[in-house]
Amino acid sequence: STPTIKSAFLLSQALCHFDALSSAFVLPSSSPSASLHSVNHSVSSRSSRLVIIASTPTDGDGGESAAATGEISKAPSLNGKMVLPIKAMTAGLKGHKVAAVYAILNSNYKRGLGEGWEHALHVDITRDLTTDLSEFLASEGSNSVAYIRALSFSYPQKATMEDFADGWRGKVLEAGGTLGWP
């Protein structure tokens, strides 16, 4: 359809490439943030199937880094399907502010034995995954906060994120898990 063709054209003009691993369009780190805003606005108003991965890096004190003013630094793009150890996730998020829907899994989760929904203790949304994970690690400990499944959003919309979180909560209950800290 015409909106899809226009969206693909706009993405190519912003020098985006399709990353098959994350099933998303990715901007090169040399693209100015103005191009991202223009492309995202044009795409989001026409097609809900296209995803552009980008984030605004922070300087660690809550402010935007120098790279955020002219270029977009590559932050982890999270597809919501992969479960990662919390240490790997926090290392990958360092210096980035990433909006996401996330599920925290306990240390009983074992890779390769299903999707792990029965081990989820908490499902929520955030505009800053790094801060949320740090707070949970400090308050609950590494036994409870051992793994994470997350779906990142370049341009977070609360209603959309809540819909995903509600779906994930349903999967936890369906798998026999219970939400809430022990």
Kinemage of the C-alpha trace (Angstrom):
@kinemage 1
@onewidth
@group {chain A} dominant
@subgroup {mainchain}
@vectorlist {calphas} color= white
{ca ser a 1} P 0.000 0.000 0.000
{ca thr a 2} L 1.032 3.620 -0.416
{ca pro a 3} L 1.735 4.342 3.310
{ca thr a 4} L 4.100 1.352 3.444
{ca ile a 5} L 5.955 2.482 0.326
{ca lys a 6} L 6.234 6.038 1.680
{ca ser a 7} L 7.427 4.702 5.053
{ca ala a 8} L 10.056 2.499 3.421
{ca phe a 9} L 11.206 5.455 1.334
{ca leu a 10} L 11.483 7.689 4.417
{ca leu a 11} L 13.434 5.001 6.248
{ca ser a 12} L 15.868 4.646 3.352
{ca gln a 13} L 16.282 8.431 3.218
{ca ala a 14} L 17.278 8.394 6.905
{ca leu a 15} L 19.849 5.688 6.034
{ca cys a 16} L 18.086 3.070 8.145
{ca his a 17} L 18.837 -0.583 7.636
{ca phe a 18} L 16.738 -3.581 8.553
{ca asp a 19} L 18.171 -5.721 11.342
{ca ala a 20} L 16.758 -9.230 10.869
{ca leu a 21} L 17.816 -10.325 14.366
{ca ser a 22} L 15.670 -7.698 16.101
{ca ser a 23} L 13.134 -7.404 13.234
{ca ala a 24} L 13.486 -3.649 13.334
{ca phe a 25} L 14.846 -0.758 11.327
{ca val a 26} L 18.003 0.658 12.884
{ca leu a 27} L 19.484 4.102 12.411
{ca pro a 28} L 23.250 4.301 11.994
{ca ser a 29} L 25.002 6.014 14.899
{ca ser a 30} L 25.979 8.864 12.578
{ca ser a 31} L 22.369 9.875 11.852
{ca pro a 32} L 21.242 13.175 13.371
{ca ser a 33} L 18.388 12.951 15.861
{ca ala a 34} L 16.317 15.325 13.710
{ca ser a 35} L 16.177 12.676 10.998
{ca leu a 36} L 14.941 10.112 13.502
{ca his a 37} L 12.134 12.400 14.701
{ca ser a 38} L 11.065 13.149 11.135
{ca val a 39} L 11.085 9.502 10.105
{ca asn a 40} L 9.340 8.279 13.245
{ca his a 41} L 6.585 10.876 12.933
{ca ser a 42} L 5.975 9.984 9.313
{ca val a 43} L 6.058 6.247 9.920
{ca ser a 44} L 3.997 6.151 13.116
{ca ser a 45} L 1.161 8.113 11.565
{ca arg a 46} L 0.892 5.615 8.699
{ca ser a 47} L 1.935 2.168 9.856
{ca ser a 48} L 2.012 0.404 13.205
{ca arg a 49} L 4.167 -2.465 11.915
{ca leu a 50} L 7.401 -0.554 11.413
{ca val a 51} L 9.774 -0.218 14.356
{ca ile a 52} L 12.765 2.090 14.559
{ca ile a 53} L 15.324 1.311 17.229
{ca ala a 54} L 17.068 4.237 18.931
{ca ser a 55} L 17.395 5.764 22.374
{ca thr a 56} L 18.742 8.817 24.110
{ca pro a 57} L 21.936 8.064 26.013
{ca thr a 58} L 22.411 9.652 29.424
{ca asp a 59} L 25.520 10.856 31.183
{ca gly a 60} L 24.798 8.814 34.319
{ca asp a 61} L 23.522 11.831 36.274
{ca gly a 62} L 20.152 11.878 34.559
{ca gly a 63} L 21.124 14.431 31.891
{ca glu a 64} L 21.571 13.804 28.219
{ca ser a 65} L 25.113 13.037 27.099
{ca ala a 66} L 26.956 15.064 24.517
{ca ala a 67} L 26.220 12.350 21.953
{ca ala a 68} L 22.486 12.889 22.421
{ca thr a 69} L 22.620 16.384 21.013
{ca gly a 70} L 23.891 15.450 17.559
{ca glu a 71} L 24.017 11.688 17.230
{ca ile a 72} L 22.174 8.666 18.494
{ca ser a 73} L 24.266 6.156 20.375
{ca lys a 74} L 23.312 2.519 19.924
{ca ala a 75} L 21.392 1.277 22.937
{ca pro a 76} L 20.324 -2.307 23.285
{ca ser a 77} L 17.206 -3.094 21.303
{ca leu a 78} L 15.130 -5.602 23.215
{ca asn a 79} L 12.610 -7.758 21.389
{ca gly a 80} L 10.690 -9.162 24.382
{ca lys a 81} L 11.467 -12.751 23.411
{ca met a 82} L 14.916 -13.277 24.880
{ca val a 83} L 15.508 -13.747 28.622
{ca leu a 84} L 18.856 -12.323 29.728
{ca pro a 85} L 20.815 -12.508 32.982
{ca ile a 86} L 20.372 -9.310 34.978
{ca lys a 87} L 24.141 -8.638 35.052
{ca ala a 88} L 24.366 -8.756 31.253
{ca met a 89} L 21.347 -6.485 30.926
{ca thr a 90} L 22.593 -3.849 33.378
{ca ala a 91} L 26.003 -3.820 31.662
{ca gly a 92} L 24.370 -3.324 28.249
{ca leu a 93} L 22.087 -0.563 29.502
{ca lys a 94} L 24.873 1.455 31.120
{ca gly a 95} L 24.723 5.044 29.915
{ca his a 96} L 21.347 4.634 28.202
{ca lys a 97} L 17.814 5.551 29.122
{ca val a 98} L 15.597 2.865 27.592
{ca ala a 99} L 11.803 2.783 27.793
{ca ala a 100} L 10.509 -0.769 28.045
{ca val a 101} L 7.978 -3.316 29.173
{ca tyr a 102} L 9.829 -5.799 31.344
{ca ala a 103} L 9.404 -8.986 33.358
{ca ile a 104} L 11.770 -9.823 36.208
{ca leu a 105} L 12.426 -13.544 36.680
{ca asn a 106} L 13.910 -15.256 39.729
{ca ser a 107} L 16.979 -17.487 39.894
{ca asn a 108} L 14.891 -20.659 39.336
{ca tyr a 109} L 14.626 -19.834 35.624
{ca lys a 110} L 16.747 -22.179 33.471
{ca arg a 111} L 17.543 -21.463 29.840
{ca gly a 112} L 16.101 -23.999 27.413
{ca leu a 113} L 13.260 -25.150 29.671
{ca gly a 114} L 10.387 -23.176 28.150
{ca glu a 115} L 9.725 -19.457 28.117
{ca gly a 116} L 10.068 -19.021 31.878
{ca trp a 117} L 6.816 -17.149 32.539
{ca glu a 118} L 6.228 -19.253 35.662
{ca his a 119} L 9.376 -17.705 37.204
{ca ala a 120} L 8.315 -14.086 36.666
{ca leu a 121} L 7.893 -12.092 39.869
{ca his a 122} L 7.150 -8.654 38.462
{ca val a 123} L 5.892 -7.213 35.164
{ca asp a 124} L 5.824 -3.459 34.607
{ca ile a 125} L 6.580 -0.572 32.253
{ca thr a 126} L 9.244 2.093 32.587
{ca arg a 127} L 10.799 5.030 30.804
{ca asp a 128} L 14.190 4.187 32.365
{ca leu a 129} L 14.932 0.464 32.601
{ca thr a 130} L 18.396 1.034 34.101
{ca thr a 131} L 17.002 2.893 37.113
{ca asp a 132} L 14.190 0.386 37.703
{ca leu a 133} L 16.566 -2.587 37.620
{ca ser a 134} L 19.045 -0.899 39.961
{ca glu a 135} L 16.273 -0.160 42.464
{ca phe a 136} L 14.936 -3.738 42.333
{ca leu a 137} L 18.412 -5.230 42.739
{ca ala a 138} L 19.031 -3.029 45.785
{ca ser a 139} L 15.675 -3.794 47.437
{ca glu a 140} L 15.069 -7.443 46.447
{ca gly a 141} L 18.538 -8.925 45.872
{ca ser a 142} L 20.043 -10.960 43.056
{ca asn a 143} L 18.124 -14.162 43.907
{ca ser a 144} L 14.803 -12.513 43.135
{ca val a 145} L 16.125 -10.252 40.376
{ca ala a 146} L 18.179 -12.768 38.404
{ca tyr a 147} L 16.850 -12.588 34.821
{ca ile a 148} L 14.892 -10.149 32.702
{ca arg a 149} L 12.751 -10.210 29.586
{ca ala a 150} L 12.219 -6.767 28.057
{ca leu a 151} L 10.663 -5.106 25.043
{ca ser a 152} L 12.121 -1.678 24.320
{ca phe a 153} L 10.258 1.295 22.848
{ca ser a 154} L 11.997 4.093 20.962
{ca tyr a 155} L 8.991 6.346 21.393
{ca pro a 156} L 7.055 5.090 24.405
{ca gln a 157} L 3.293 5.378 24.542
{ca lys a 158} L 1.887 4.446 27.928
{ca ala a 159} L -1.307 2.796 26.646
{ca thr a 160} L 0.576 0.572 24.192
{ca met a 161} L 3.146 -0.391 26.800
{ca glu a 162} L 0.411 -1.192 29.351
{ca asp a 163} L -1.300 -3.435 26.785
{ca phe a 164} L 1.912 -5.444 26.386
{ca ala a 165} L 2.410 -5.590 30.169
{ca asp a 166} L -1.163 -6.837 30.675
{ca gly a 167} L -0.581 -9.554 28.073
{ca trp a 168} L 2.617 -10.604 29.831
{ca arg a 169} L 0.863 -10.692 33.211
{ca gly a 170} L -1.713 -13.015 31.646
{ca lys a 171} L 1.076 -15.296 30.393
{ca val a 172} L 2.568 -15.455 33.895
{ca leu a 173} L -0.757 -16.451 35.444
{ca glu a 174} L -1.468 -18.901 32.616
{ca ala a 175} L 1.909 -20.596 33.237
{ca gly a 176} L 1.085 -21.001 36.927
{ca gly a 177} L 3.299 -18.179 38.147
{ca thr a 178} L 2.405 -15.584 40.733
{ca leu a 179} L 3.240 -11.937 40.466
{ca gly a 180} L 4.606 -10.228 43.519
{ca trp a 181} L 7.716 -10.522 45.575
{ca pro a 182} L 8.004 -13.532 47.927
